[in-house]
């Protein structure tokens, strides 16, 4: 094979403007230069050889003048040099000069510095010439007994590589390494030695593992990982060995290394399907999810649990671990919590519902909220579990600490309590949680001190004492203590109301109305019906009284008053229509919501899969115009355009629009056609950069000298560099490029002028003022998504608001919303089902995020004034909120401009 045909796998870039050094100059530097000059020359030699140069004349120079040096940098560079330099003649024989190199490395293998010894051993792993390695074998063997672990572990690697490539050079390598492994103490050396035995002599590796199988837990994690790999391979090849090593895998589940625990759990599942083994592996996975901070690790291990659940025999084992799985809900990551809840929902059964309910009283509100949402979906989906879920929820109801969880639990109890006993239990729990009523009178009496808590009398232990007379006397100690008054001693619901949270009172009123209407339908005795309804109305009335008083920290809102008053009116009339609305249609609404949620999840998954569809396959041909045959050039397609579209990852379609059309839309005329200098600019926005490609045309018969484009910016724009002046011949043209940096999302303006001198004229400089270039905010805004909770939180936090009045001639509400979405690049967060139908008004939340990470929120509230006729335009307002003033104002300006342009 000639030098030109030799394959080159590595290319190192060198500056094009630099001259490649000559062989003579390199030889001179290597012979006579100092250490620094020799280092630089050696680097250049390495780069040239990697790029295909041979440089055979420098080989002996390097051996004579560089190889004897003791500088560590040079020695490291020499290892690279000897790896890449040709070591054989064209007929395949070893070069005679390599004998000298071999002797030099034999000395390095005996060098007192452990770094030089270890680096040399690693270099020997890359040599493929047996003639070079054979003289070095005694020195390599001796390195196994070196005092430093760095040398010993590299000696093991070198012996393993040589044994694998040239077994005849060291035929006793497995026995040698086995003896080394038995006496070695360093973890990294033992790991390398054990790894070699696995691949070179598996029987010896198993013999060693059998002798120390009880001490595996004390080994380092790197050795434990290799042991897990060996057990996996052996047991798969020979299933009869499983009983021998499964105890070792059980022990490795208790390792301190997460990586070892993960691999051991995976191996245990493959080796045994016994319930104890599956439970141990699943418990190990759960511990890893809880303790690991990396969310990617949590998601990966969760996938392993989901795989276990897919096996019918394993699912029952995982059902006993639902409570442990739900401990994962303490993590703040939304994706992890969603996947955990989905797994738990698939595992829920009558055996674990009781334990599940305990999470509702958890101090972590986020975890309790996730469990509550999970319980709501489970009680709707599994009819056979409803009675049990209601029973267990009543047991933990009094222990719920969060008002948000309390509201949700009230709704579930009101919706699914279907027996007389359960309804009475709900009323009992509500009275217990509310405390003494009427609330206002009891609180006033407590403040006045009229209601005093009873003294708690405690009697001490009776003692028998001996008197001076020798007789026995009995003494008892009577003590009294008055309990201290604490706010947290209040019943939970009473505490929420006194703190001013009356939204829970509105939820309570709805729950009491539902159970009262249901109780009336279940019980035939009129007296009991009236008694229960009256008690429910009394509770609502006392809450209304409390809300209007000055006792709560915040007064009751008008919305809550209206809701409670409505419930009082419904109970006072007890009409069949209201009964159907409260007890039937509410549950239907929940069913519709869960169905819509499931459809949305399926739709989003479908969209994600469509996004991942590859438009250009790996084996699709790429046409290069320079390599295209002449007969193929006659085709009508534009080869330049095809190449550009292929590079951009787009496929050419017949119906596709001309890609140049969008480019022409971004051309801005800067001067008039009658000006001496005509200019137009193509504005290309590339994330943080704006490139202005300005075409300048000399429309005069004079030569224009020092023609300069002077630009300035307004807004958060910054001109990177001033364009250089140029000279334009008569009727000549030129392109001038200017770069502008963008710092934030807001509308910006670029303005300026063109100044020039006329050749031969004595007048002052001439100036042509340019039209302004307006930078569109839409180039930086991209549709994004967020949860309802995140939207509400940002809406409360963002301080800049811009209220835009709707002024359009679009007559359809949905058409106007779609027009706004298209004009602003925002995404509608309101579900499509919530916007479907026609009721004369519409409210929707919009969200977008800029490439700079800035959030933009919008709330569209529009209506159709029906009284003005079918052709009446849409009216209303759009409220925009952002963290920065520029974002809010710019987005408002965009909406104002766009809503006037299009009409339907």
C-alpha positions, 0 to 999 in steps of 0.5 A, spaced: 500 500 500 502 506 498 503 512 502 497 516 499 493 509 499 494 509 507 488 510 511 488 516 516 483 515 522 485 522 525 485 529 523 487 535 527 486 542 524 492 546 523 491 554 521 490 555 514 495 561 514 501 558 517 506 554 513 507 547 515 514 546 518 520 543 514 523 537 516 530 540 516 527 546 521 524 540 525 530 536 525 534 542 527 530 544 533 530 537 535 537 536 535 540 543 538 533 546 541 532 547 549 527 542 552 521 547 550 523 547 543 524 540 543 517 539 546 514 544 541 517 541 535 515 534 537 508 536 537 508 539 530 511 532 528 506 528 531 500 533 528 504 532 521 504 524 522 497 524 524 495 528 517 499 523 513 506 525 513 511 520 514 518 524 516 522 517 516 528 522 517 526 524 524 526 517 527 533 517 528 534 524 531 528 523 536 531 516 538 538 520 539 536 527 542 529 526 545 528 519 547 534 520 553 531 526 556 527 525 563 522 531 562 515 528 563 512 532 558 516 529 553 516 522 555 508 523 555 509 526 548 513 520 546 508 515 548 503 518 543 509 518 538 511 511 538 504 509 538 502 513 531 509 512 528 510 507 522 514 501 526 515 496 520 518 497 513 514 496 507 515 489 507 512 488 514 519 487 517 520 491 524 525 497 523 532 496 526 531 503 530 525 500 534 530 495 538 533 502 541 526 504 543 525 497 546 531 498 550 529 505 552 522 502 554 525 497 558 529 502 562 522 506 563 519 500 566 524 500 571 524 507 572 523 509 580 518 514 578 511 510 578 508 515 573 513 513 568 512 506 569 504 506 569 504 510 563 509 506 559 505 500 561 498 503 558 502 505 552 504 497 551 497 495 551 496 499 544 502 495 541 501 490 536 508 488 535 510 481 538 517 483 537 517 489 541 513 486 547 517 480 547 524 483 551 519 487 555 516 481 559 520 480 565 520 487 566 512 487 565 512 481 570 516 485 575 511 491 575 506 486 579 510 487 585 511 494 585 509 498 591 504 503 588 497 501 586 498 505 580 503 501 577 500 494 579 493 495 576 496 498 569 501 492 569 495 487 570 492 491 564 498 490 560 498 483 561 491 482 559 492 485 553 498 481 551 495 475 553 489 476 549 493 478 543 499 474 543 498 468 548 505 465 547 508 471 550 505 469 557 502 463 557 501 462 564 498 469 565 491 466 568 495 463 574 499 469 575 494 474 575 490 469 580 496 468 585 496 476 584 489 477 586 489 472 592 494 477 595 492 484 593 489 489 597 488 495 593 481 495 590 482 498 583 488 492 582 483 487 584 478 489 580 482 489 574 485 482 575 478 479 576 476 482 570 482 479 566 480 472 569 472 473 567 475 474 560 481 469 560 479 464 565 472 464 568 473 457 572 479 461 576 475 467 577 469 462 580 474 459 584 476 465 587 469 468 588 467 461 592 473 462 597 471 470 598 463 470 597 462 471 604 466 477 604 463 480 598 460 486 602 467 489 604 469 489 597 470 496 593 464 498 589 468 497 582 470 490 584 462 488 586 460 491 579 465 486 576 462 480 581 455 482 579 457 481 571 460 475 572 454 472 576 450 474 571 454 471 565 455 464 569 448 463 571 445 465 564 450 460 561 449 455 567 442 455 570 444 450 575 449 455 578 443 460 581 443 457 588 450 457 589 451 465 587 444 468 589 445 469 596 451 473 594 446 477 590 442 478 596 448 481 600 450 486 594 443 489 595 445 492 601 451 495 598 453 502 599 454 504 592 447 505 588 450 503 582 452 496 585 445 496 588 441 497 581 445 492 577 444 487 583 437 488 583 436 487 575 441 481 576 436 478 582 430 479 577 433 475 572 435 469 576 429 468 580 422 469 580 420 468 587 416 473 591 422 474 596 427 475 590 422 480 587 420 484 593 427 485 595 429 487 588 423 492 588 425 495 595 432 496 592 429 500 586 424 504 591 430 506 596 434 508 590 429 512 587 428 516 594 435 517 596 438 519 589 437 526 587 438 526 580 431 526 577 434 522 570 436 516 575 429 516 578 425 516 572 430 510 569 429 506 576 421 507 575 421 504 569 424 498 572 419 498 577 414 499 571 417 493 567 416 489 574 409 490 574 408 488 567 409 481 569 403 478 572 406 474 577 410 480 580 404 485 580 401 482 586 408 483 590 408 490 588 401 491 590 404 490 597 409 495 596 404 501 594 406 505 600 413 505 599 412 507 592 408 513 594 414 515 598 417 517 592 412 523 591 416 527 596 420 529 590 419 536 587 419 533 580 413 533 576 414 528 571 417 523 577 411 524 581 406 523 575 409 516 573 409 514 580 402 516 581 400 512 574 404 506 577 401 506 584 394 507 580 395 500 576 397 497 583 391 499 587 387 494 591 383 493 597 389 490 600 393 497 600 387 502 600 388 503 608 395 504 607 394 509 601 389 513 605 395 515 611 398 519 606 392 524 606 395 527 613 402 527 610 406 534 612 408 534 605 402 538 601 404 536 594 405 529 596 398 529 599 395 533 593 398 527 589 395 522 593 388 525 593 388 526 586 390 519 585 384 517 590 379 521 586 381 517 580 381 510 583 374 511 587 371 513 580 374 507 576 374 502 581 366 501 583 368 495 588 373 499 592 368 505 593 366 503 600 372 501 603 376 508 600 370 512 604 371 508 610 378 509 610 378 516 608 373 517 614 378 514 619 384 519 617 379 525 616 380 528 622 388 528 621 388 532 615 393 538 616 392 542 609 386 546 607 387 544 600 387 536 602 381 538 606 377 541 601 378 535 596 377 530 602 370 533 603 368 533 596 370 526 595 366 524 601 360 528 599 360 525 592 361 518 594 357 516 601 351 512 599 349 509 605 345 512 611 351 510 616 356 513 612 352 519 611 351 520 619 359 518 619 361 524 615 356 529 619 359 526 625 366 528 623 364 535 620 361 536 627 368 534 630 372 538 626 368 544 627 367 544 634 362 547 639 357 551 635 355 557 634 362 558 633 361 566 634 358 565 641 363 560 643 369 564 641 367 570 644 365 567 651 372 564 650 375 570 649 372 573 655 374 567 660 367 565 661 368 558 658 374 555 663 377 549 661 376 544 667 382 543 671 385 536 671 386 533 677 392 528 678 393 523 684 401 521 685 403 514 687 401 512 694 407 511 699 407 507 705 411 511 711 414 508 717 413 513 723 417 514 729 412 509 733 414 504 728 407 504 725 405 505 718 402 511 715 399 512 708 401 519 704 398 521 697 399 527 693 394 531 689 396 536 684 392 540 679 394 543 672 391 548 668 392 546 660 395 552 656 391 555 651 394 554 644 391 556 637 393 549 634 388 546 639 382 548 635 379 543 631 382 543 624 376 546 620 374 551 625 382 553 625 381 554 617 375 558 618 378 563 623 384 564 619 379 567 614 379 561 609 372 561 607 373 557 600 373 551 604 366 553 607 363 553 600 366 546 599 363 544 606 356 547 604 356 543 597 358 537 601 352 538 606 347 539 601 349 533 597 349 528 603 342 531 606 339 530 599 341 523 599 339 522 606 332 524 605 332 519 599 334 514 603 330 515 610 323 515 609 321 518 616 320 525 616 322 527 623 329 524 621 329 527 614 328 534 617 332 533 623 338 532 619 337 537 614 336 542 619 343 540 622 346 541 615 343 548 615 345 550 622 352 549 620 352 553 614 348 559 618 353 559 623 359 559 618 355 565 615 355 568 621 362 567 623 364 570 616 360 576 617 363 577 624 370 580 626 373 574 629 376 571 622 383 574 620 380 575 613 372 576 612 368 572 608 368 573 600 362 575 596 362 568 592 363 564 598 357 567 601 353 566 595 355 559 594 353 558 602 346 561 601 345 557 594 346 551 598 341 553 604 336 555 599 336 548 595 336 545 602 330 549 604 326 547 598 329 540 596 326 540 589 328 534 584 331 538 579 336 540 584 337 533 587 339 531 580 344 537 579 347 535 586 347 528 586 348 526 579 350 531 574 356 533 578 359 525 578 358 525 570 362 532 570 368 528 573 367 522 569 367 527 563 373 531 566 377 524 567 375 522 560 377 528 557 384 528 561 385 521 558 384 523 551 389 529 552 394 525 554 393 520 548 393 526 544 400 529 547 403 522 546 401 522 539 404 529 537 410 527 541 411 521 537 409 525 530 415 530 532 420 524 533 418 522 526 424 522 522 423 526 515 430 524 512 432 517 513 439 515 515 440 511 508 437 516 504 442 518 498 445 525 498 446 529 492 452 533 491 452 537 485 459 537 484 459 529 483 452 529 479 453 526 472 452 530 466 445 527 464 442 528 471 443 535 471 438 536 465 432 535 471 428 541 472 429 541 480 434 547 482 440 543 485 442 549 489 435 549 492 435 541 493 441 541 497 439 547 501 433 543 503 437 537 504 442 540 509 436 543 513 432 537 514 427 538 509 424 534 504 422 537 497 415 537 496 411 539 489 406 543 493 411 546 498 412 554 497 418 557 494 423 558 500 426 564 497 419 567 498 420 568 506 426 571 505 424 576 500 418 578 506 424 580 510 427 585 505 426 592 508 427 598 503 432 603 507 432 609 501 428 611 496 429 610 488 431 617 487 436 618 492 444 618 490 445 611 494 439 606 494 439 601 500 435 595 502 437 590 508 435 583 509 434 582 516 436 575 519 434 573 526 438 568 529 436 567 536 441 572 540 444 575 533 441 579 528 445 580 521 443 586 517 445 584 510 445 591 506 445 592 499 448 599 497 447 601 490 451 607 487 446 611 482 450 616 480 456 617 475 461 619 480 465 615 484 463 615 492 469 614 496 469 613 504 462 610 503 460 608 510 454 605 513 452 608 520 447 605 525 444 606 532 439 602 536 434 603 540 431 598 545 435 592 548 440 592 542 447 593 541 451 594 535 457 589 535 462 592 530 462 598 526 462 596 518 468 598 514 468 604 509 468 602 502 469 605 495 463 605 490 465 606 482 459 609 478 453 605 478 456 599 482 453 596 488 456 592 494 454 588 500 455 591 507 454 586 513 452 588 520 451 584 527 447 586 532 446 583 539 439 582 542 439 582 550 432 581 551 425 580 548 422 587 546 421 591 540 427 594 538 429 599 532 435 600 528 436 607 525 442 610 521 444 613 515 449 613 509 455 618 509 460 618 503 465 623 499 464 624 492 471 623 488 474 630 486 468 634 489 470 640 494 464 640 498 463 637 505 461 629 506 454 627 503 449 624 507 443 619 506 438 618 512 435 611 512 428 608 514 428 605 521 428 598 521 423 595 526 425 588 530 419 584 531 418 581 537 415 575 534 422 572 532 424 571 539 417 568 542 416 561 542 409 557 544 410 553 551 406 550 556 405 550 563 401 547 568 395 551 571 398 552 578 404 554 575 400 559 570 397 562 577 403 563 580 406 567 575 400 571 574 400 573 581 408 574 581 409 578 575 408 585 576 407 588 569 400 588 566 398 591 559 390 591 558 389 591 551 382 593 548 379 588 543 378 592 537 377 588 531 372 586 525 372 579 526 365 576 528 367 569 531 370 568 538 374 562 536 376 565 529 379 571 533 382 567 538 386 563 533 388 569 530 391 572 536 394 565 537 397 565 530 399 573 531 403 572 537 406 565 537 402 564 544 399 557 546 392 556 548 393 552 555 385 552 556 383 545 553 379 545 547 373 541 550 372 547 554 372 552 548 368 548 544 360 550 544 357 557 543 355 561 549 356 568 547 363 569 551 370 566 551 375 566 556 382 563 555 389 563 558 395 563 553 402 562 554 409 563 551 416 563 552 422 567 549 429 564 547 431 568 553 427 564 558 422 570 559 415 568 560 409 571 557 402 570 560 395 573 557 388 572 559 383 573 553 376 575 555 371 576 549 364 576 548 359 576 542 354 582 543 348 578 540 343 584 541 347 588 536 346 582 531 350 576 528 355 581 524 357 585 530 364 584 532 367 581 538 369 585 544 372 584 550 379 585 553 386 581 553 390 582 559 398 581 558 402 580 564 410 579 564 416 580 568 419 586 564 415 592 562 418 591 555 415 584 554 408 586 556 408 593 552 411 589 546 406 584 546 401 589 547 403 593 541 403 586 537 396 585 538 394 592 537 397 592 530 395 584 528 387 585 530 386 591 526 389 587 520 385 581 519 378 581 518 373 575 517 
